[in-house]
Amino acid sequence: MASDALTPARTIRTRRARLALLLLLLALLAPAGCDSGGGIVDAGSDDTAAGEDGGDPDAGAVDDVRPPCPFTAAQVSELVDRKLRDEGNCSFGDGIAQLAVTTASATAGKATYDYQHDQAGQQYEKVVDLDRGERGYLAVKDVRGEAVLIDGKGTYTVTISSFGGGTAGNEQILRRTLDAIPA
């Protein structure tokens, strides 16, 4: 009987260990950075990027390249119909609500996708597979949600919390955000 009382604690430790392993794998697979600008990245416009390297704006969309943050604070504020501040590292918030986008290479996303999808099925009320990109899903519950999209440019993981719209509202926010990610 004593072991039954410890089962929830073991389950939590097991989930934390799996999450730590997932994060370690993402850190190892995702490039640390592609610029030589001392940590400051200015992606510029697509026209500027194409002009500088003389190629197509999608020429750098290789399977092992981590895409930059796809949004500014103004863009995210418009998407969620709420004024959010840029909190750095593609994270936006207003002190209560939070939206963050984590990017990784398509290779890293494919390596962890099945695990993330499984975890989402255990943590969220609703999980829906997307019909956009190579792979993707959207998962929501009353106070938070997440979506993963893997396409030719890389992997985008969008997490939201505390927007106050319930499951349906969180799904709408995630769908609008995913639709705004450049294909």
C-alpha positions as YAML, in Angstrom:
chain: A
units: angstrom
residues:
- id: 1
  name: MET
  ca: [0.00, 0.00, 0.00]
- id: 2
  name: ALA
  ca: [2.83, 2.39, 0.71]
- id: 3
  name: SER
  ca: [3.95, 2.20, -2.92]
- id: 4
  name: ASP
  ca: [0.45, 3.23, -4.10]
- id: 5
  name: ALA
  ca: [0.74, 6.46, -2.12]
- id: 6
  name: LEU
  ca: [4.06, 7.24, -3.87]
- id: 7
  name: THR
  ca: [2.81, 6.58, -7.41]
- id: 8
  name: PRO
  ca: [1.76, 10.20, -8.14]
- id: 9
  name: ALA
  ca: [5.15, 11.48, -6.95]
- id: 10
  name: ARG
  ca: [6.95, 8.94, -9.11]
- id: 11
  name: THR
  ca: [4.77, 9.87, -12.07]
- id: 12
  name: ILE
  ca: [5.65, 13.54, -11.65]
- id: 13
  name: ARG
  ca: [9.37, 12.72, -11.36]
- id: 14
  name: THR
  ca: [9.15, 10.54, -14.46]
- id: 15
  name: ARG
  ca: [7.42, 13.28, -16.44]
- id: 16
  name: ARG
  ca: [9.96, 15.85, -15.27]
- id: 17
  name: ALA
  ca: [12.82, 13.54, -16.27]
- id: 18
  name: ARG
  ca: [11.27, 13.04, -19.71]
- id: 19
  name: LEU
  ca: [10.79, 16.78, -20.12]
- id: 20
  name: ALA
  ca: [14.39, 17.41, -19.10]
- id: 21
  name: LEU
  ca: [15.54, 14.85, -21.64]
- id: 22
  name: LEU
  ca: [13.39, 16.48, -24.33]
- id: 23
  name: LEU
  ca: [14.80, 19.92, -23.55]
- id: 24
  name: LEU
  ca: [18.34, 18.57, -23.59]
- id: 25
  name: LEU
  ca: [17.71, 16.94, -26.95]
- id: 26
  name: LEU
  ca: [16.30, 20.19, -28.36]
- id: 27
  name: ALA
  ca: [19.29, 22.12, -27.04]
- id: 28
  name: LEU
  ca: [21.70, 19.69, -28.66]
- id: 29
  name: LEU
  ca: [19.91, 19.58, -32.00]
- id: 30
  name: ALA
  ca: [19.06, 23.26, -32.38]
- id: 31
  name: PRO
  ca: [21.94, 25.49, -33.46]
- id: 32
  name: ALA
  ca: [23.05, 27.92, -30.77]
- id: 33
  name: GLY
  ca: [22.95, 30.82, -33.21]
- id: 34
  name: CYS
  ca: [23.73, 31.58, -36.79]
- id: 35
  name: ASP
  ca: [24.91, 35.16, -36.59]
- id: 36
  name: SER
  ca: [28.26, 36.65, -35.79]
- id: 37
  name: GLY
  ca: [26.81, 39.92, -34.54]
- id: 38
  name: GLY
  ca: [27.58, 39.49, -30.86]
- id: 39
  name: GLY
  ca: [24.15, 38.14, -29.99]
- id: 40
  name: ILE
  ca: [22.12, 40.78, -31.84]
- id: 41
  name: VAL
  ca: [20.10, 39.38, -34.70]
- id: 42
  name: ASP
  ca: [18.41, 41.64, -37.22]
- id: 43
  name: ALA
  ca: [16.63, 39.42, -39.69]
- id: 44
  name: GLY
  ca: [15.52, 42.41, -41.74]
- id: 45
  name: SER
  ca: [12.92, 42.04, -44.45]
- id: 46
  name: ASP
  ca: [12.78, 39.17, -46.91]
- id: 47
  name: ASP
  ca: [13.86, 41.56, -49.68]
- id: 48
  name: THR
  ca: [16.91, 42.65, -47.68]
- id: 49
  name: ALA
  ca: [17.89, 39.09, -46.80]
- id: 50
  name: ALA
  ca: [17.60, 37.98, -50.42]
- id: 51
  name: GLY
  ca: [19.61, 40.96, -51.62]
- id: 52
  name: GLU
  ca: [22.48, 40.41, -49.20]
- id: 53
  name: ASP
  ca: [23.22, 36.81, -50.06]
- id: 54
  name: GLY
  ca: [22.19, 37.16, -53.69]
- id: 55
  name: GLY
  ca: [19.71, 34.32, -53.44]
- id: 56
  name: ASP
  ca: [16.17, 33.39, -52.80]
- id: 57
  name: PRO
  ca: [14.74, 34.36, -49.37]
- id: 58
  name: ASP
  ca: [14.01, 30.65, -48.86]
- id: 59
  name: ALA
  ca: [17.53, 29.58, -49.83]
- id: 60
  name: GLY
  ca: [18.46, 29.29, -46.15]
- id: 61
  name: ALA
  ca: [15.43, 27.16, -45.35]
- id: 62
  name: VAL
  ca: [17.51, 24.05, -44.88]
- id: 63
  name: ASP
  ca: [16.36, 21.22, -42.63]
- id: 64
  name: ASP
  ca: [18.93, 21.98, -39.92]
- id: 65
  name: VAL
  ca: [18.50, 25.77, -39.70]
- id: 66
  name: ARG
  ca: [16.60, 27.32, -36.81]
- id: 67
  name: PRO
  ca: [14.24, 30.06, -38.05]
- id: 68
  name: PRO
  ca: [14.10, 33.45, -36.33]
- id: 69
  name: CYS
  ca: [11.14, 34.65, -34.30]
- id: 70
  name: PRO
  ca: [8.31, 35.23, -36.79]
- id: 71
  name: PHE
  ca: [6.64, 38.09, -34.87]
- id: 72
  name: THR
  ca: [7.03, 41.50, -33.34]
- id: 73
  name: ALA
  ca: [5.11, 42.63, -30.25]
- id: 74
  name: ALA
  ca: [2.81, 44.72, -32.46]
- id: 75
  name: GLN
  ca: [1.98, 41.72, -34.67]
- id: 76
  name: VAL
  ca: [1.25, 39.49, -31.68]
- id: 77
  name: SER
  ca: [-0.86, 42.20, -30.03]
- id: 78
  name: GLU
  ca: [-2.98, 42.41, -33.18]
- id: 79
  name: LEU
  ca: [-3.34, 38.61, -33.36]
- id: 80
  name: VAL
  ca: [-4.56, 38.25, -29.77]
- id: 81
  name: ASP
  ca: [-6.45, 41.58, -29.65]
- id: 82
  name: ARG
  ca: [-4.57, 42.55, -26.51]
- id: 83
  name: LYS
  ca: [-1.57, 44.84, -25.94]
- id: 84
  name: LEU
  ca: [1.47, 42.65, -25.23]
- id: 85
  name: ARG
  ca: [5.09, 43.67, -24.59]
- id: 86
  name: ASP
  ca: [8.15, 42.05, -26.07]
- id: 87
  name: GLU
  ca: [9.78, 40.23, -23.16]
- id: 88
  name: GLY
  ca: [12.70, 38.93, -25.23]
- id: 89
  name: ASN
  ca: [13.41, 35.56, -26.82]
- id: 90
  name: CYS
  ca: [10.13, 35.63, -28.81]
- id: 91
  name: SER
  ca: [8.06, 35.86, -25.63]
- id: 92
  name: PHE
  ca: [5.26, 38.40, -25.27]
- id: 93
  name: GLY
  ca: [3.11, 39.28, -22.27]
- id: 94
  name: ASP
  ca: [1.18, 41.88, -20.34]
- id: 95
  name: GLY
  ca: [1.81, 40.72, -16.78]
- id: 96
  name: ILE
  ca: [-1.02, 38.18, -16.96]
- id: 97
  name: ALA
  ca: [-1.38, 36.73, -20.44]
- id: 98
  name: GLN
  ca: [1.64, 35.14, -22.11]
- id: 99
  name: LEU
  ca: [2.41, 34.02, -25.67]
- id: 100
  name: ALA
  ca: [5.78, 32.52, -26.57]
- id: 101
  name: VAL
  ca: [7.17, 31.06, -29.76]
- id: 102
  name: THR
  ca: [10.07, 28.65, -29.63]
- id: 103
  name: THR
  ca: [11.79, 27.88, -32.90]
- id: 104
  name: ALA
  ca: [13.96, 24.93, -33.81]
- id: 105
  name: SER
  ca: [15.21, 23.26, -36.94]
- id: 106
  name: ALA
  ca: [12.83, 20.97, -38.79]
- id: 107
  name: THR
  ca: [15.15, 18.06, -37.91]
- id: 108
  name: ALA
  ca: [14.88, 18.80, -34.18]
- id: 109
  name: GLY
  ca: [11.11, 19.17, -34.45]
- id: 110
  name: LYS
  ca: [10.72, 15.86, -36.22]
- id: 111
  name: ALA
  ca: [12.89, 14.13, -33.62]
- id: 112
  name: THR
  ca: [10.70, 15.26, -30.71]
- id: 113
  name: TYR
  ca: [7.27, 15.56, -32.37]
- id: 114
  name: ASP
  ca: [5.82, 12.20, -31.36]
- id: 115
  name: TYR
  ca: [6.86, 12.70, -27.73]
- id: 116
  name: GLN
  ca: [5.40, 16.24, -27.62]
- id: 117
  name: HIS
  ca: [2.15, 15.07, -29.24]
- id: 118
  name: ASP
  ca: [1.87, 12.24, -26.69]
- id: 119
  name: GLN
  ca: [2.45, 14.64, -23.80]
- id: 120
  name: ALA
  ca: [-0.12, 17.07, -25.18]
- id: 121
  name: GLY
  ca: [-2.68, 14.25, -25.23]
- id: 122
  name: GLN
  ca: [-2.09, 13.74, -21.51]
- id: 123
  name: GLN
  ca: [-2.07, 17.42, -20.51]
- id: 124
  name: TYR
  ca: [-4.79, 19.06, -22.59]
- id: 125
  name: GLU
  ca: [-8.55, 18.64, -23.00]
- id: 126
  name: LYS
  ca: [-8.44, 18.83, -26.79]
- id: 127
  name: VAL
  ca: [-5.70, 17.89, -29.27]
- id: 128
  name: VAL
  ca: [-6.23, 18.44, -32.99]
- id: 129
  name: ASP
  ca: [-3.84, 17.46, -35.80]
- id: 130
  name: LEU
  ca: [-3.22, 20.28, -38.26]
- id: 131
  name: ASP
  ca: [-3.44, 20.03, -42.02]
- id: 132
  name: ARG
  ca: [-0.68, 22.60, -42.56]
- id: 133
  name: GLY
  ca: [3.04, 22.02, -42.94]
- id: 134
  name: GLU
  ca: [4.72, 18.64, -42.73]
- id: 135
  name: ARG
  ca: [3.32, 17.89, -39.27]
- id: 136
  name: GLY
  ca: [1.50, 19.81, -36.62]
- id: 137
  name: TYR
  ca: [-1.00, 19.78, -33.80]
- id: 138
  name: LEU
  ca: [-2.90, 22.19, -31.63]
- id: 139
  name: ALA
  ca: [-3.70, 21.40, -27.97]
- id: 140
  name: VAL
  ca: [-5.85, 23.47, -25.62]
- id: 141
  name: LYS
  ca: [-7.56, 23.56, -22.27]
- id: 142
  name: ASP
  ca: [-9.26, 26.30, -20.28]
- id: 143
  name: VAL
  ca: [-6.23, 28.37, -19.24]
- id: 144
  name: ARG
  ca: [-3.48, 27.42, -21.66]
- id: 145
  name: GLY
  ca: [-2.61, 25.89, -24.98]
- id: 146
  name: GLU
  ca: [0.21, 24.91, -27.29]
- id: 147
  name: ALA
  ca: [0.68, 24.28, -30.96]
- id: 148
  name: VAL
  ca: [3.53, 22.73, -32.91]
- id: 149
  name: LEU
  ca: [4.05, 23.35, -36.62]
- id: 150
  name: ILE
  ca: [6.85, 21.76, -38.64]
- id: 151
  name: ASP
  ca: [7.30, 23.12, -42.13]
- id: 152
  name: GLY
  ca: [10.14, 23.59, -44.61]
- id: 153
  name: LYS
  ca: [11.53, 26.60, -42.73]
- id: 154
  name: GLY
  ca: [11.72, 24.88, -39.33]
- id: 155
  name: THR
  ca: [9.68, 24.06, -36.24]
- id: 156
  name: TYR
  ca: [7.51, 26.56, -34.39]
- id: 157
  name: THR
  ca: [6.11, 25.77, -30.94]
- id: 158
  name: VAL
  ca: [3.58, 28.35, -29.74]
- id: 159
  name: THR
  ca: [2.50, 28.33, -26.09]
- id: 160
  name: ILE
  ca: [-0.15, 30.56, -24.56]
- id: 161
  name: SER
  ca: [-1.57, 31.02, -21.09]
- id: 162
  name: SER
  ca: [-4.02, 33.16, -19.15]
- id: 163
  name: PHE
  ca: [-5.89, 34.84, -22.02]
- id: 164
  name: GLY
  ca: [-9.22, 34.17, -20.31]
- id: 165
  name: GLY
  ca: [-11.13, 32.88, -23.33]
- id: 166
  name: GLY
  ca: [-11.48, 29.28, -22.23]
- id: 167
  name: THR
  ca: [-10.74, 26.31, -24.46]
- id: 168
  name: ALA
  ca: [-12.47, 27.79, -27.52]
- id: 169
  name: GLY
  ca: [-10.79, 31.17, -27.11]
- id: 170
  name: ASN
  ca: [-7.36, 29.58, -26.71]
- id: 171
  name: GLU
  ca: [-7.92, 27.53, -29.87]
- id: 172
  name: GLN
  ca: [-8.83, 30.68, -31.82]
- id: 173
  name: ILE
  ca: [-5.70, 32.49, -30.60]
- id: 174
  name: LEU
  ca: [-3.47, 29.56, -31.55]
- id: 175
  name: ARG
  ca: [-5.08, 29.19, -34.99]
- id: 176
  name: ARG
  ca: [-4.66, 32.91, -35.76]
- id: 177
  name: THR
  ca: [-1.05, 32.77, -34.58]
- id: 178
  name: LEU
  ca: [-0.24, 29.69, -36.67]
- id: 179
  name: ASP
  ca: [-1.93, 31.24, -39.73]
- id: 180
  name: ALA
  ca: [0.31, 34.30, -39.35]
- id: 181
  name: ILE
  ca: [3.56, 32.28, -39.39]
- id: 182
  name: PRO
  ca: [5.03, 32.73, -42.86]
- id: 183
  name: ALA
  ca: [4.77, 29.55, -44.92]
...
